[in-house]
Each structure stands twice: as structure tokens, then as C-alpha cells.
Amino acid sequence: MAVKERAGKKKHKNKPTSQKYKKYTIQNDTAKRGKQCLKCGFGIFMAEHKDRFTCGKCSYTEFLKK
């Protein structure tokens, strides 16, 4: 008897992760972390955009001065 595949089940594809979502960067043999949220506290990093920093957990935003 032939083995049937289940309908609707898809195979998982391994995609490479994006490099822009790293929390740490290494410069001169030291680890440099991104900016942390002032409201949420230690361990919650803020996303760096072109003109602002935003927290994904509490939506706190800091704008950069021009």
C-alpha cells in the first residue's frame, strides 16, 4: 500500500536570517549592544530606524535630532 501525504501540510523551508536584526555587533574585540528601552528596562532593545529609535514592546519612541 502506498504512503499518502496529508493534504494541506507543507514542508518547512530553512531561510537565512536577516543580518539587520542582530542585537550585538563586535567592534575591536568588544561586544556593542543596541540602545535599550528606558520604560521596559534591562534586556529590551529598541529598533533603530533612519530617524528614530522605537521599542516593540511598549511603543516608546525617541526621535533623532536633525
Residue, then its C-alpha position, 0 to 999 in steps of 0.5 A: m500500500a502506498v504512503k499518502e501525504r496529508a493534504g494541506k501540510k507543507k514542508h518547512k523551508n530553512k531561510p537565512t536570517s536577516q543580518k539587520y536584526k542582530k542585537y550585538t555587533i563586535q567592534n575591536d574585540t568588544a561586544k556593542r549592544g543596541k540602545q535599550c528601552l528606558k520604560c521596559g528596562f534591562g534586556i529590551f532593545m529598541a529598533e533603530h530606524k533612519d530617524r528614530f529609535t522605537c521599542g516593540k514592546c511598549s511603543y516608546t519612541e525617541f526621535l533623532k535630532k536633525 
